[in-house]
Amino acid sequence: IKLGELIDQPRRLRIQAFEAQQRRKLQQEEDRERKQATMRQAMAKASALASANAKVHGALGWLWQTLAGGEGEVSEVRRFKRKPELALLVSDTEELRKLSPYAWRNMGCSG
C-alpha cells in the first residue's frame, strides 16, 4: 500500500483494515501452534510405535532367525519360506535396498 492510498481511505476503514490484519496475524499464529501440536503428537505416536516394534523384534528375533534357517516346526518353516514379507524380518538393509518397487508392491498386496 502506498502512503497516498492509505491517506485517501477514511480513518474508520484504515482502523478496520489494521484490525483485520491483526486478526489474520493472530489466526495464523494459532494455526501454526495447532499444526506444531499436531506434529508433536504424530512424532510421539511414531516414537511409541518404533519402540513397540523394537520390543517385538527383540522378543521374537531369535524365532525368525530359527525359522529362516529351516529349523523348527515344519509347517511354520514352510510358511516362513513361502511368504516374502516374513523374509523381510531377517533381511539386512543391503538386501532390502536390492528389492525392486515391483516386489515391494507385490508384498503389500498379497493379502
Buried (B, 14 or more C-beta within 10 A) or exposed (E): EEEEEEEEEEEEEBEEEEEEEEEEEEEEEEEEEEEEEEEEEEEEEEEEEEEEEEEEEEEEEEEBEBBBEEEEEEEEBEEBEEEBEBBBBBBEEEEEEEBEEEEEEEBEEEE
